[in-house]
């Protein structure tokens, strides 16, 4: 099947990779789909090719000699003439930090090598269609509005799934920890709504709260997976995850990652100032951090982990009553108690048996 932006125009795709075999493979695959394909085996050659003719889409490798993919992308995004070209990163790098950086510098998607044929074709087609709709929205608004909504929702759902997977990687690779971050997201959304935050802020904390423990990817497994009590030295290392998570996220100016950076840094602060890493107190703690703290602790106590059993609901509520105004924002504790049935519904919904989240 041939994928074209419209019946009279075949999309122009620039493939940038310093490995000849990858260039040949992708070029052959996309030519079969009816696209016009231009290969470039270096970042500098790619930039020269773009000055001659702006492509509709770029497939960009990361690890290249002289100029890597991140630098190429940043150069294009800093140029008003090329900043709107969609860039899909293609790389064998699979670390969370590599993927986060790819989205930060302006990539719209990330495909991990070795390639899956249908995945490459589907992602290329999706982003070309989205670009076309964005450029011709006025002309297509009547006929294409429903399709645009579906495409946007697909991207939103994909981004949310990626964020959930990132959070699951940070927490551990088990199905239960994947469910933990889903519940934290849902609890945070519920608390934010009952705090009467704006729709934008409710959406932000819903999407960002799964990244609250991103810094744990830099904590040794021997500490993360320890079943006994931490030594003082181990506890000091573990506490670093809040600052590490912030440092990984704070370089972005995008609202989602700015919110996630704040949450990562402040979700272990306490209302009375005894938390870490900054010892913030009361309203000094961002509302996103205060909300995520309640959501995280409520779920952690409700869940069985390798180092502890789950708590009975009565004991959990007793702790929140005791820590109201100490660890937790008293208003948020009041919301928890006033809407406990909604929290329990979320806990039940994400405790049901479903297909485990596969993390490669």
N, C-alpha and C positions, 0 to 999 in steps of 0.2 A: 504494500500500500504506500502511495506517495503522500507525504505530508508537506503541504505548501501553505504559506500564509494566506494566499487567496488563489483563485483559479488562474490568474495571469502572472503570478510571481512566485518564483522558487527561492526559498530563503538562502542567504549567503552565510556560511558558517566558517569561522576561522578556528583551526585546531592548532594548539601550541604545545609541543612536546618534543624534548630532545632525544627521544628514543624512536628510531625509525620504524620499528615494528608496531609501536602504538599508533604512530601517524598513519601508517598504511592500513592498519586494522580499522581505525575509526573512519578514515576517509572512505574506504570501501563500504563500510556499513551505512554511512550517511548518504553516499552517492546512490546506493540501492534504494534509499527512501526518497530520492528525487531532489536532494538538496545540492546546491552549489558549494563545493568544499575547497578551502584554501589551507594548505599546511604551512606551518612555520616551525623550525626546529630550535628556535631560541627566542627569548623575550625581546631582544633588540630587533630581530627580524619581524616579529609580530607587530611591534609598534610602528615599524616602517610600512608594513602592509596595511595597517589601519589608516595611516595618513593618506594612502593612495585610494582606498575605498573602505568605508566603514561597514563592518559586517553586521548582520542581524543578531548574531549570537557568537560567543567565544567559549570553546572548551579549552581550559587552561591547566596545564600541569603545574605542580608546585616546585619540585626539586629539579632545577635546571642550572646549568653553568652560567656564570657572570651575573645573570639577573633572574631571580626566582619568581615564581608565580605571584606571590604576595606583592612584590615590587611592581610587577606589570599591572596588576589590578589597581593598586593605589595610584599609579601614574594615570591610568585611564579614568578613574573616578575623580581625580583632581582636575581633569580637563572638561570644561563645560560641553565641548563638542563630542566627547566620548563617554561621559559619565552615565548615560542611560543605556549603554550596551549591556545586556544581561550576560553575566559570566558564570559558567558552571565549572567549578574546580574538579579536576580529575587527578587522583593521587593514590599512591599506595600507603600514604600516611594515615593511620587510623586512630591516633591519640585524640582524646577529647580536646586538648588545647589547640591542636592543629585545625580541627573543624571549627572551633569557636573563633579562631583568628581568621579563618577563611570567610566566615559570615561577617565578621567585624570589618574587614577591609572592603567589603562590598559584593561578595559573591552571592548569587541567588540560590545556589544549590551545590551539593558536594557528592560526587560519585567516587566510590572507593574501588581501586584496582584489586584484583582482576575484574574486568568489566562483565556485566551480564547484558547480553544483547538487547533484550526487551526493555530492561531498565533504562539503558542509554537512549533508546528510541523514544520511550515514553516521556522521559524527562526533557529531552530536547524539544519534542513536539509541544509539551505543556508550556514551556517557557517562551517558545516562539509565538504560540497562540496568545499568551498573556501580553507579550510585548505588542503584538498587533492590535489587540483590544485597547491597550493603553494609548496607543498613538492615534487610533481612529475611533475613539469612544463616542465623539459627537455624532458621527455618521452611523454608528452601529448601535446606539443606545436602545433603540426600540426593539430591534431584532435580536440583539445579543445580550441583553441585560441579565437574563436568567443564566445563560452559560457563563457569563463573567462571575456571577455570584458563586456558581458551582466551582469554577476554577479557583477563585479566591478562597473558598471554604476548604478546598482540597489542600491548598498551600498552608492555610492556618492550621488545619488538622495535622499536616505533615510536620510543621514546625513544633506543634505541641508534642507530637509523638517523639520527635528528636530530643526535645527538652526533657521529656519523661525518661527517655533512655539514658541521657546524660546524667540525670539524677540517680537513676538506678545503678549506673556504673560507679558513681561516687559512693553510694551506700553499700554496694555489694552486688553480686550477680544473681541473687536469688529472686524467685517470684515474689516472695513476701516483701522484700525491700522495694521492689518495683511498685507493689501495691501501696506501700508506705508513702511514697512521694505523691501518688495519685490522691491518697486521702488527705495529705497535708495541703495539697492544692485545693481540694474541695472544701476542707475546713476553713482555709484562709479566705476563699471566696465567700463562704457563708458569713464569717465574722465581718468581712469588709462590707458586705451588703447591709448587715444589721447595724454597722457603724455609720451607715448612710454616706459612705464614700461615693465619689463620682463614678459613673459607669466606666470611665477611662481607668481610674485607679483600681476598681474592682477587677477589670480585665488584666491590668498589669500584675497585680499580686497573684492572680490565678495562674498566669503564665510564668511568672518569675519565681514563685515560692518553691517549685521543684528543684531549683538550683541552690537552695539554701546551704547544702553541704558540699558544694563543688570542690572546696578546698581539701576534702578528704582524699582526693586522688593523689595528693602529694604526701599523705601520711602513710608510713610503712604498714604493710599488711599485718605484720606481727603485732602491731598495736591495735589496728582496726578490728582484727579478728580474735583478739585476746578474750578468753572467757572469764578470767579472774579479774580482780580489782587492779586498777592501774597503780604503778608506783608513782611517787611525786614527779619523777623525771618523765615518765610516760604520759602523765596527765598534762604536763607542760607542752609536750609535743602535740598531743591531741588538740589542745586548745588553740594551737596555731592554725587549725583549719579555717577558722573564721577570717583571720587576716589574709591567709593564702587565697581563699575564695574571692575575697574583695579584690586582691591584687590581680587575679585572673580576669576579672570582669570590669574593673573600673576604667580601663582605657577606652571603652566604648562610649559614644555620645548618644546611642540609641536608648530611648526610654526603657525598653524591656531590660536591657543589660544594666542600665543605671539602677533600675529597681532591684534587679537581682544582686548587684554589688552591695547595695544598702542592706538587703536582707541577709546576705552571706555574712556581712560584718557585724550586724546588730542582733541577730536572732538569739544570741546567748547573753545579751545584756539583761539586767534585772531591774524591775521598777524601783527597788530600794538602793540601787547603785552598786550592788555587790557582784554584778556579773562581769563578763569579759567580752572583748579584749580592752575596752576603753573605760569601763566603770561608769557608763552613762546612767542617768537617773531620771525616772518619770518621763515627762514629755520631751526630754532631750533625746530619747530613743524614738526613732522614726516609727510612725504607726505601722508601716509594713513589717518592721522588725518585731514590734510588740505582738502583732497578729500572728506572725509565723511562729513566734515562741509558744504561744498558747496551742496552736495547731500541732506543732511538732511534739511538744511534751504530751499532749492528750493522746496522740497516736502512739508515741513511743511507749507510754505506760500501758496502753491497751493491747500492745503487740508482744508476741513471744519473740525473743531474740536468742542468739547463740549463747549469750551470757546471762540471760534472765528469763523468767516466766512472765506472762502477761498478768496485770493487776486486775482484781475485781473492780467493777464500776464503782462500788461504794467507797473503796479505798482511793480511787482516782479522784472522785469528787471531794473526798475529805482533804486530799492534798491541795487541790485547787482552792478550797475554802480557807485552808491554813495559809496558803501562799498568796492569797488575794491582797494586793497592796505591798507584798514583799517581792516575790519573783515576778508576778504578773500584774498587768494593768487591771485595776479593779473593775473598770467598766467592761472589759473584755470577759472577765470571769463572770460578771453578771449576765452578759449575753450568752455565754456558754450554758449557764444554769437555766436561763429563761427559754432557750431553744434546744435543750438537750435532745429532744426527740429527733430533731433534724440532724444533729451530729451522729446519733446512733443509727439513723437511716443510712447516712454516708458510710459509716463503719461497716454496716451490714452489706451494703452494695458492693464495696470494694474488698470484702472478705470472701465473696462467693468464688467458687472454683471456676476458673476460666483458663484459657490457654496461656501458659507461661510466656513472659516477655523474653524473646531470644536476644541475647547480646553477644555479638560476634567479637 
